[in-house]
Amino acid sequence: MYTLTISVILLLSVPCWGGIWERGRRLQKRKNFLDRYQHVPSKVQTARKLMTNFLDRNSNRRLKREIENGIFYDVVFLLDSSSSVGKKEFRNAVLALQTLITRAKDDTVYAGITFATTANVTFTFTNPLDAMKHIGQIKYRPGLTNTQEALEICREELFRKIKSGMRRLSYKRILIVTDGQSNVKKQLTLYKAFKLKNMGIEIFVIAVGGYLRGIAEIVGLASSTDAHLYRVKNMKDLLEIVQLIPPWDLIRQQQKTWLENMFEDVDDSLKYQKIQL
């Protein structure tokens, strides 16, 4: 009787230990998978990736097609103002976003949200020049990291209300600049991001920091890991990365036809002279 009881206990205990080991292997595999996103690429690599995916400047042919087809973007900047960012780094982020605007198509409109313990709309959709002015006036207000509220406000106040200046036929994008995982109602963060993605809105994430504890959430926020997720060491590096991207005016200049370039330096009075027969 005792022998039978012991045998039963052993048989029941084997799968139990096997389950723990299997669970441990799965957790380790998941950790190894996420570790690849801790890597911070070179500044040149990140600049190229931003230019190709966020600014959609991967080829002159595609850019020309976008202009001809009337493709235009409504972009919302979600800027992390939490205590972990710091005032100096926050100013670098502001300068980076202002510079990024000069690298984008000039028919893009922008809105801004800052978030710390709470989230606030700093300006609704407006043209690039006014957006740069509004961004420059943003004050650093430290606190916690309430990413989920920023996403909710973005959805309800900017993308669901015409009075926000949103354009009905535009391609809509969000650019989140943050230094880590949310810590206010963080269980809602990815759900709020999913609701935005379900509306057809792309979410780009610039994750700032050498090693991020909340990398799983960061990866989940982005619409994809290859085109929508970016890693930079600090906000100063982000500014330098954006400065590596050629300005939009320079790109547009290069796309002029040979005939337009031929007459570029010709006096206007000569351009339109009638030919005397």
Wavefront OBJ file of the C-alpha trace (Angstrom):
o trace
v 0.000 0.000 0.000
v 2.774 2.416 0.908
v 4.730 1.498 -2.198
v 1.724 2.154 -4.418
v 1.130 5.549 -2.796
v 4.734 6.627 -3.253
v 4.662 5.568 -6.899
v 1.554 7.632 -7.557
v 3.119 10.706 -5.942
v 6.228 10.352 -8.088
v 4.209 9.966 -11.265
v 2.182 13.071 -10.480
v 5.209 15.110 -9.569
v 7.175 14.471 -12.786
v 4.869 16.479 -15.109
v 4.805 19.260 -12.533
v 8.578 19.712 -12.660
v 8.487 19.356 -16.439
v 5.951 22.201 -16.632
v 8.179 24.478 -14.569
v 11.202 23.736 -16.734
v 9.192 24.287 -19.926
v 7.802 27.555 -18.574
v 11.321 28.662 -17.699
v 12.542 27.873 -21.215
v 9.691 29.868 -22.736
v 10.444 32.858 -20.542
v 14.139 32.689 -21.428
v 13.325 32.439 -25.128
v 11.035 35.482 -24.850
v 13.749 37.407 -23.006
v 16.312 36.551 -25.681
v 13.866 37.641 -28.388
v 13.360 41.052 -26.752
v 17.060 41.577 -26.115
v 17.611 42.265 -29.811
v 15.618 45.492 -29.406
v 17.960 46.732 -26.693
v 20.612 47.242 -29.359
v 21.173 50.883 -30.325
v 22.210 51.157 -34.007
v 24.593 53.790 -35.337
v 23.315 57.311 -35.890
v 23.644 56.972 -39.650
v 21.606 53.739 -39.659
v 18.835 55.320 -37.601
v 18.812 58.464 -39.763
v 18.398 56.326 -42.882
v 15.651 54.295 -41.259
v 13.757 57.439 -40.231
v 14.169 58.930 -43.672
v 12.980 55.756 -45.377
v 10.018 54.842 -43.173
v 8.770 57.832 -41.205
v 9.521 60.461 -43.854
v 8.838 58.054 -46.750
v 11.890 59.205 -48.682
v 13.253 55.825 -49.755
v 13.347 56.694 -53.438
v 12.762 59.653 -55.722
v 10.349 57.573 -57.783
v 8.155 56.780 -54.761
v 8.259 60.387 -53.577
v 7.204 61.631 -57.007
v 4.352 59.094 -57.047
v 3.182 60.259 -53.600
v 3.105 63.882 -54.751
v 1.209 63.003 -57.923
v -1.336 60.880 -56.023
v -1.934 63.567 -53.407
v -0.750 61.513 -50.415
v -0.448 63.664 -47.300
v 0.018 63.054 -43.577
v -1.464 64.145 -40.252
v 1.150 63.524 -37.553
v 0.809 63.642 -33.772
v 3.909 63.951 -31.602
v 3.610 62.262 -28.188
v 6.478 63.630 -26.100
v 7.486 62.078 -22.773
v 7.958 64.740 -20.084
v 8.455 62.387 -17.140
v 11.021 62.983 -14.392
v 13.378 60.345 -15.792
v 13.841 62.392 -18.971
v 15.304 65.497 -17.320
v 15.012 69.144 -18.355
v 18.125 69.262 -20.548
v 17.237 66.099 -22.431
v 13.663 67.321 -22.837
v 14.949 70.464 -24.580
v 17.021 68.285 -26.909
v 13.873 66.309 -27.754
v 12.031 69.562 -28.522
v 14.826 70.665 -30.858
v 14.854 67.237 -32.511
v 11.122 67.393 -33.269
v 11.422 70.939 -34.625
v 14.248 69.806 -36.895
v 12.319 66.714 -37.976
v 9.503 68.946 -39.244
v 11.920 70.659 -41.638
v 12.854 67.227 -43.015
v 9.256 66.245 -43.823
v 6.897 67.140 -46.667
v 5.646 70.689 -46.294
v 1.985 69.704 -46.699
v 2.125 67.642 -43.485
v 0.189 68.984 -40.490
v 1.126 68.336 -36.854
v -0.419 68.152 -33.401
v 1.326 67.682 -30.066
v 0.700 65.928 -26.743
v 3.009 65.882 -23.734
v 2.648 63.317 -20.993
v 4.004 62.760 -17.502
v 1.648 62.042 -14.573
v -1.130 63.354 -16.827
v -1.337 63.985 -20.563
v -2.263 67.240 -22.285
v -2.828 68.409 -25.846
v -0.282 71.197 -26.354
v -1.544 72.114 -29.837
v -4.002 70.746 -32.397
v -3.248 70.084 -36.063
v -1.503 72.979 -37.725
v 0.990 73.770 -40.484
v 4.731 73.055 -40.102
v 5.779 76.622 -39.254
v 3.180 77.065 -36.514
v 3.887 73.550 -35.217
v 7.564 74.435 -34.772
v 6.575 77.543 -32.815
v 4.198 75.588 -30.576
v 6.785 72.876 -29.911
v 9.332 75.530 -28.940
v 6.920 76.859 -26.318
v 6.350 73.505 -24.587
v 7.348 73.583 -20.928
v 8.995 70.687 -19.138
v 6.655 69.370 -16.435
v 8.153 66.257 -14.782
v 6.164 63.448 -13.215
v 5.286 59.800 -13.811
v 4.829 58.179 -17.255
v 1.158 58.041 -18.213
v 1.449 56.762 -21.777
v -2.025 55.229 -21.854
v -3.708 58.577 -21.159
v -1.702 60.230 -23.928
v -2.874 57.553 -26.366
v -6.485 57.903 -25.241
v -6.452 61.697 -25.604
v -4.818 61.329 -28.994
v -7.650 59.101 -30.134
v -10.564 60.995 -28.609
v -9.451 64.622 -28.929
v -7.391 64.619 -32.116
v -8.404 61.733 -34.374
v -12.134 61.606 -33.594
v -12.914 65.334 -33.671
v -12.897 67.305 -36.908
v -12.385 70.558 -34.972
v -8.883 69.340 -34.108
v -7.891 70.163 -37.685
v -7.629 66.529 -38.733
v -8.020 66.014 -42.474
v -10.435 63.282 -43.472
v -8.447 61.722 -46.348
v -4.993 62.020 -44.796
v -2.685 59.204 -43.754
v -2.486 59.389 -39.971
v 0.589 58.768 -37.864
v 1.753 59.004 -34.259
v 5.365 59.471 -33.217
v 6.033 58.581 -29.559
v 9.295 59.798 -28.034
v 9.794 58.119 -24.658
v 12.548 56.864 -22.369
v 10.801 53.781 -21.055
v 7.803 51.856 -19.807
v 4.648 53.531 -18.554
v 3.908 53.389 -14.830
v 0.367 54.773 -14.603
v -2.359 52.209 -15.412
v 0.231 50.440 -17.535
v -2.091 47.474 -18.084
v -4.096 49.742 -20.430
v -1.205 51.068 -22.505
v -1.050 48.416 -25.210
v -4.840 48.203 -25.367
v -5.083 51.951 -26.054
v -2.405 51.590 -28.733
v -4.349 48.710 -30.299
v -7.479 50.871 -30.539
v -5.533 53.478 -32.502
v -3.983 50.877 -34.796
v -7.464 49.463 -35.373
v -8.431 52.882 -36.791
v -5.675 52.521 -39.384
v -3.260 54.836 -37.583
v 0.447 53.996 -37.698
v 2.414 54.246 -34.452
v 6.134 55.003 -34.596
v 8.190 54.810 -31.394
v 11.573 56.355 -30.630
v 12.796 54.559 -27.510
v 15.512 56.519 -25.711
v 18.087 54.941 -23.395
v 20.959 52.463 -23.347
v 18.975 49.673 -21.660
v 15.197 49.790 -21.237
v 13.421 47.657 -18.636
v 10.087 48.134 -20.373
v 11.250 47.041 -23.822
v 8.339 44.572 -24.152
v 5.821 47.429 -23.921
v 7.863 49.570 -26.320
v 7.896 46.765 -28.889
v 4.147 46.280 -28.452
v 3.427 49.983 -28.995
v 5.053 50.166 -32.421
v 3.078 49.151 -35.508
v 6.056 47.006 -36.541
v 9.582 46.390 -35.312
v 11.361 46.804 -38.639
v 9.885 50.125 -39.830
v 8.235 51.716 -36.783
v 10.631 51.104 -33.876
v 13.767 53.201 -33.308
v 16.420 53.058 -30.604
v 18.660 55.966 -29.612
v 21.042 56.365 -26.680
v 19.779 59.792 -25.541
v 17.873 62.850 -26.748
v 21.094 64.599 -27.774
v 21.845 61.721 -30.123
v 18.283 61.934 -31.455
v 18.876 65.583 -32.355
v 22.125 64.700 -34.121
v 20.401 61.858 -35.984
v 17.656 64.130 -37.298
v 20.262 66.693 -38.360
v 21.866 64.023 -40.566
v 18.695 63.880 -42.697
v 18.724 66.313 -45.658
v 16.046 69.041 -45.463
v 12.897 68.568 -47.525
v 13.624 71.688 -49.624
v 16.930 70.173 -50.729
v 15.270 66.911 -51.754
v 12.584 68.773 -53.686
v 15.264 70.835 -55.432
v 16.946 67.647 -56.633
v 13.666 66.443 -58.136
v 13.228 69.336 -60.525
v 13.234 68.413 -64.178
v 16.269 69.170 -66.346
v 14.262 71.941 -68.016
v 13.422 73.612 -64.700
v 17.055 73.413 -63.631
v 18.188 74.901 -66.936
v 16.089 78.015 -66.373
v 16.727 78.248 -62.626
v 19.255 81.103 -62.897
v 17.750 82.804 -65.925
v 16.208 86.231 -65.407
v 12.392 86.148 -65.399
v 12.214 88.710 -68.201
v 14.170 86.326 -70.435
v 12.240 83.181 -69.524
v 9.030 84.308 -71.173
v 10.299 86.294 -74.194
v 8.410 85.558 -77.354
v 10.467 84.130 -80.151
v 10.628 86.558 -83.078
v 10.166 84.849 -86.434
l 1 2 3 4 5 6 7 8 9 10 11 12 13 14 15 16 17 18 19 20 21 22 23 24 25 26 27 28 29 30 31 32 33 34 35 36 37 38 39 40 41 42 43 44 45 46 47 48 49 50 51 52 53 54 55 56 57 58 59 60 61 62 63 64 65 66 67 68 69 70 71 72 73 74 75 76 77 78 79 80 81 82 83 84 85 86 87 88 89 90 91 92 93 94 95 96 97 98 99 100 101 102 103 104 105 106 107 108 109 110 111 112 113 114 115 116 117 118 119 120 121 122 123 124 125 126 127 128 129 130 131 132 133 134 135 136 137 138 139 140 141 142 143 144 145 146 147 148 149 150 151 152 153 154 155 156 157 158 159 160 161 162 163 164 165 166 167 168 169 170 171 172 173 174 175 176 177 178 179 180 181 182 183 184 185 186 187 188 189 190 191 192 193 194 195 196 197 198 199 200 201 202 203 204 205 206 207 208 209 210 211 212 213 214 215 216 217 218 219 220 221 222 223 224 225 226 227 228 229 230 231 232 233 234 235 236 237 238 239 240 241 242 243 244 245 246 247 248 249 250 251 252 253 254 255 256 257 258 259 260 261 262 263 264 265 266 267 268 269 270 271 272 273 274 275 276 277
